[in-house]
Amino acid sequence: MRADVSLSTKFLTTQNAHQVGLLLTLSGETPAQRAPINVALVLDRSGSMEGMPIEAAKEAARRFASFLTAQDRLSVVAFDDVVDTVYGPAAGGDPAAEQAIDLLFARGSTNLSGGWLKGLQHAQRGLVDGTNRVVLLTDGQANQGVVDPDQLQAMTQAGAGNRVTTTCIGFGAGYNEDLLEPMSRRGGGNYWHVESHDQMAGIFEEEIEGLVALAAQNVEVEVRLTHAKAHGVSFLQSYPVQTTPEGTWRVKLHDLYATSPKALGLVFHVEDVRELGKVEVAQVRIEADVVSERGIEHRLIVMPVMANLDGEDHVEPTVEQTFLRFEAAKAREEAIRRADRGDYDGAAACLRAVSASLMPHAASSSMLAEEMQDLYAQAERHASRSYDAMDRKYDAARAMGARDMKEGYIRKMRRPRPE
């Protein structure tokens, strides 16, 4: 695992203050011999999946199963109001898994908790020294078994504490993204939104790529202020931040994949700096269980944050552009909150404002240009009152993708826009 720090410092004349922007980027390498995978595929077969949705899900699940080898473990669980284990738990690479998936058909209601719990049981019985995961795909609400969102999220968090993480894949307009995204986040896995059936295979491939390229698990970053005039820190992404009794801040970033670096953006606020020069502002500690050819190794990286506080701006364009992506993610999340209250004009204004802030950078970054265009298009949907449940899921997924730096996922799920 590699940790890189980039700084972008701005001088504020008021009280001789400085803002020190820090972009921490974590990247990893895939070992020559990948770690084994123990996965339980949990597929929704309720009546609303009838037709193309379940066929697309089955095709993606078959491709997932066909990738696994004898060193891996696989279980396939199907649920409606009844929960059935249709394959395993057994070694991967068996054509019987694909044949079992072929036989699934849509029926009944949605016992989401029952399906997830059965998958968890299978994964826990076959723990491997690698990735242990439940992959849940659903298009509906939890309306049988445990239906309370807090309970379901606590269940995935407990599973992660016992080495089994959870990925949730939501399909269509009917599922509850305010349930699945927190289940994935607290469960230490991924959250994927699939807008149309032709995206299904690509999203499963994204999940497979991550499982194969697992570089580290249980990644955690702790930030400690060390400068006497450092009065606080602002985190630029909507990750849950825990304040410790020692006065530090701790952020859990969960798994790190070689195919997708992770980034953490924050700003240190340093006021009344009278002794100018290069000084240590803070300290960053990164802990992780790193996957290597010898197995899982616990590693600790301690990095001082050295900033030049000399009464001048030291702006790093790459850092500032990344911060703009995080700002766009937060704007989408705020627009969702406003729309939920019926304030569509406020939601539109929020998205237009951040779209305008990206305009000066659009010529130098195709990624920011596309983000700017998409934000404006979504603002128009709010303003015209054509914003709907699918738009809400799309914006939430785009926000998550930008926050987590999942560029491949954004490319797969973004909507085509006219030039």
Helices and strands as residue ranges (DSSP letters): E 2-12, G 14-16, E 17-27, E 37-44, G 47-49, H 52-67, E 73-79, E 83-91, H 95-102, H 112-125, E 131-138, H 149-161, E 165-171, H 177-186, E 188-194, G 197-199, H 200-212, E 214-225, E 230-235, E 241-243, E 249-257, E 262-270, E 277-292, E 295-309, H 317-340, H 344-358, G 359-364, H 366-383, H 389-403, H 407-413
